[in-house]
Amino acid sequence: MDALDSNGVIRLAGEIPNKGSIRFLEWFTYSDNTVDGQSKKKAYAFFESGLVNDIEVGTVKGLQQIHAYIFGGLYDFAGQIRTQNISKGGFKFANAQYLHDTLKQIDMMPEITFDDIADKYVEMNVVHPFMEGNGRCTRTWLDIIFKKRLDRCIDWSMINKKDYLNAMIRSHIDSTDIKTLLNGALTDDIYSREMFMKSIDYSYYYEETTDIEDV
């Protein structure tokens, strides 16, 4: 501790790929006892530990893995597909009765081009497979797909919160706006720790006190 600041400690622990270092990262980064605070710290640890590299790319299972890690121990349903119907802002998400069939169709959607990936992201958002935490997890899921398929990721700091939320609301009818925003924020800086940490910060910022929650 005399030689490293907190960021240095986190980076050092991330270089040691074992369960002990992961548990240390989770303990070390906890400070905010709210669900958002704790899950955000778990999201940091998720990237720092390298576990993000083991996630299945573009699959429902991969999304469940992300949700289970970020919200594990915080929600009883972490990583589990919802069995209840939900709605937000007057919009009803996919009926739980048909959710598994719908998710199978999304699994089979292609991920070759930018449009393919953006369309898959929009469909997953409309489905909203979890009771809570959908937005934060699907944005991480999207970045993983872009990184693996196109050697790109999103610099979320370039996307205005209000513009993003409004574009996502419209996306189930017309995905033009969200595609424009995402395309304009693509970067090839896929190995930057700063970029990943910034992406987490902005992803949680999108969820803060707004009329449109967890888009």
C-alpha positions, 0 to 999 in steps of 0.5 A, spaced: 500 500 500 506 504 500 507 503 493 500 503 489 494 507 489 487 503 489 487 503 481 494 500 482 492 494 487 486 493 482 491 492 476 495 488 480 490 483 483 487 483 475 494 480 473 493 474 478 488 469 475 485 465 480 479 465 485 483 468 491 484 474 487 477 475 484 474 475 491 480 480 493 478 484 488 470 484 490 472 485 497 477 491 495 472 495 491 466 494 495 464 501 498 457 503 496 452 498 500 446 499 495 445 494 489 447 499 484 454 501 488 455 493 489 454 491 482 458 497 479 464 494 483 463 487 481 462 490 474 469 493 475 472 486 478 469 483 472 473 486 467 479 487 471 479 479 473 479 477 465 473 473 466 469 477 461 474 474 456 470 467 458 463 469 456 460 466 450 459 471 445 452 474 442 448 468 446 443 468 451 447 464 455 453 469 455 448 475 457 446 470 463 453 469 465 454 477 465 448 478 469 449 472 474 456 475 475 454 483 476 448 481 480 450 475 484 449 475 491 445 482 490 438 479 487 436 472 488 434 471 480 441 473 478 442 470 471 435 467 471 431 468 465 424 472 468 418 468 469 413 474 470 411 479 465 414 486 466 413 493 463 416 500 464 414 507 462 407 504 459 411 499 454 410 492 455 416 487 454 416 480 451 411 476 454 414 471 459 410 465 457 413 465 450 420 468 452 424 462 452 422 461 444 423 468 443 430 468 446 432 462 442 430 466 435 435 472 438 440 467 439 440 465 432 440 472 429 447 473 425 453 478 428 457 479 421 456 486 420 454 492 424 447 492 422 446 485 424 449 486 431 445 493 432 439 489 430 440 483 435 442 488 441 435 492 439 431 485 440 434 483 446 432 490 449 425 489 447 425 482 450 428 484 457 430 477 459 431 479 467 427 482 472 432 488 473 439 490 471 437 489 463 440 495 460 447 495 464 448 487 462 446 488 455 450 494 454 456 490 456 454 484 452 453 488 446 461 491 447 463 484 447 460 482 441 463 488 437 470 487 440 470 479 438 466 480 431 468 487 429 475 489 433 471 495 435 467 497 442 463 503 444 465 509 447 459 510 451 462 517 453 460 520 446 453 518 447 448 523 450 444 520 455 437 523 453 439 521 446 440 514 448 434 513 452 430 516 447 433 512 441 432 506 445 425 507 446 424 508 439 428 502 437 422 497 437 419 501 431 425 504 428 432 503 430 435 508 425 437 513 431 440 508 436 444 505 430 446 512 428 449 513 435 452 507 436 456 507 429 458 514 431 461 512 438 465 506 435 472 506 437 478 501 435 481 502 442 478 495 445 484 494 449 484 500 453 482 499 461 480 506 461 475 505 455 472 499 459 472 503 466 469 509 463 464 504 459 461 501 466 461 508 469 457 511 463 452 505 463 450 506 470 450 513 469 444 512 464 440 508 469 441 514 474 434 518 476 430 518 470 423 517 468 426 512 463 429 506 468 433 501 466 432 501 458 
